[in-house]
């Protein structure tokens, strides 16, 4: 069975355009896909403390951790193991100030460590994750690529896709839900416009 991890980065619940689009996607998944959801507005993420920073370096160098470092580091590794256990990822990410919500950046900072999500050897850096990802980006305006280049104000998709590539996930589908700023009717129109892409992406999971 295919394990799908859905990560929602909006605190707006069912009012979120990204979350509404994610619901369309999840409703079109084929049989045999097991879904785990993480709502970052509800999940208590481990803080990146001094002890975590020390444990990160000690673990990478094979050094012994103190009891407190080991305790805090175990929360980090458990979160990373949950992430790495997926075969497919669904990210529902609203644009905040041209980039990503701070909760999603916190999640990335909590799981992204050498020896866990990436490494470096004699062949250079390489990612340790695998699988494929579908990313839903909701935006109040239109920040789609212009003239074949990323929109100069889009620090959302450029960052997320670059991060995924560094950890080994290069099979990425991006779905834009845009021009949502003017209320529920605009959100509904944006999701309707993206529905075919959402359906096609969902039905290809595990195939």
N, C-alpha and C positions, 0 to 999 in steps of 0.2 A: 504494500500500500504506500501511496505517496503521502509524505508528511508535509503539510503546508503551515507555515508560521505567518500569521497576519499581525502586523504591527501598526497600530493606529496612533497617530501623533497629535490628534486634535482633542482638546478638552470639551468640545461642543456636542458630543454624543450624536444623537440622530439628526441634530441640526447641521452638522458638519457636512459640507459638500463632499469632502474626501471620504468620510465614513459612509455616506449614502452610496457613493460610487462603489466602495468596497463591498457593500451589501449586494449590489447588482452582480458583481464578480463572484462572490461567494455562492450566490444562488444559482449560478450556472456551472459550477464545478461538476465534473463527472463523478460517478460512483467510485469508491475506493480511495478518495482523497480525505485524509484525516486532518482536521483544522484545529490548530491551537491559536488563540488570540491573546495578544498583549495590548492592553489599553494603557498607554504611557501616562494618562492622567490619573490612573488608579494604581498602577504598579509602583511599589516603593523600590526605587533603584538604589543599589549601594553607592555611597559617596566615594569619590576618588580622593582619599585622604593621604596624609603623609605615610601612614602605614601601608596603604595600598601601593603607593608609588615606590616605597622601599621593597615591598614584596615583589612587585613587578620586576625590578632590576635583579633582586636576589634570585628569583626563580629562573630568570633568563641566564644567569651566570652559574646556576647550580649551587647556590649558597643556602644555608639553613635559615629558616624564618623564625622569628620570635612567635610566641603563642598568639599574641594579638595580631601580628601580621598574618599569621596563618588563618586566624578566624576571619579577618576581613577579606583576605584573598580568596577564601573558599566561596564567599558570596559572589565574587567576581567570576570565578571559574564556573560556578553553577549557572549563572546567567549566560555565560558564553557557551556552555555545553547545550543549553536549551536552544540557543540560536543555531549552533553548528549541527544540531540534530535534524534540521529541516532539509527537505529536498527542493522545496520551492518557497519563495518568500513573496508575500504581498505587503507592500508598504502603502499606507494611506497618509499622505503628508500634505498639509496645507502650507501655503507660502506665508511666512511671517517676515515682514520687513525685508523682502526680496530673498529670504533664505529659509531655513528650517526652524521649527519650534525648538526652544531650548531643551525640552524634555527628550526630543529625539537626538540632539547633540549629546546630552547626558548619557543616553543609551549607548551611542557609538563609543564615547569615551570610556564607558564601563566595560565594554566587551572587546575593544580593539587593542590587543597587546601582542608583542613579539612572542612567538612560540605558541600562541593560541589562535589568532586569526591570520597571521602572516609570519614569515620567517625570511632569512637571508642565508644563502649558502654560496658555494663557488660559482653557481650559475646566476647569482644575483637575487633580488627580492622576489618572492612568490607568495601567493595567497594560500591559505590552508582551508578555506571554505570551499564549498562546491554547490552545484545545483543552479537553479535559474531564479529570476526575480521579475515580478511585475510591480511597477511603481505607479501609483496614482498621485498626480500632483494637482491640487486644487489651487486656483489663483483668482483673486478678485478682478484682475485685468487680463490682458493678453500678453504673455511673456513667452510665446512660442518662438522658435528660431526664426531669424530674419535673414533673408538672402543667403540661406545655407549656413548661417553662423548662429551660435547661441545669442539670445537677447542679452544686451550688455547689463541688464538689471537682474538677470536670472542667476542667482547664486544658490538656487535650490537644486535643480536637476544636475547642474554641473558638479556640485559638491557630492551629492549622493552617488551619482554614477561613478565618479572618480574613486570614492571610498570603496564601493562594491568591487571595482576592478582590482584594487590593491589587495583585497582579501580573497580574490579568486573567482568572483562571480561576474562573468562577462556576458552571459546570456540574459539580457535585460530588455524587457518591454516597458516603454514609458507611455502612459496615457494621461492626456491633459484634460482637466476639467476647468475651464477658464471663463472669465467674465461673470463671476458669481456675485459680484459686489452689490447688485441692486435688489437683493432679497430672494425669497423662495421661488418666485417665477423664473428668475435668472438662473438659480441653481438647478431647477428642474429642466430648463432648456439645455444647460451645459451637460447635465448627466444624460439627457436624451441624445445629444449629439455624440456622446462618447459610448453609448450603449453597445453598439456593434463591436467596437474595439474591446470593451470589457468582456463581452460574451465570447468573442473569438479567443481572447487571451485565456479566459477561464477554461474553456473547453479543450485547450491544448495542454493543460497541466497534466503531467503524468503520461502524456502520449509519446 
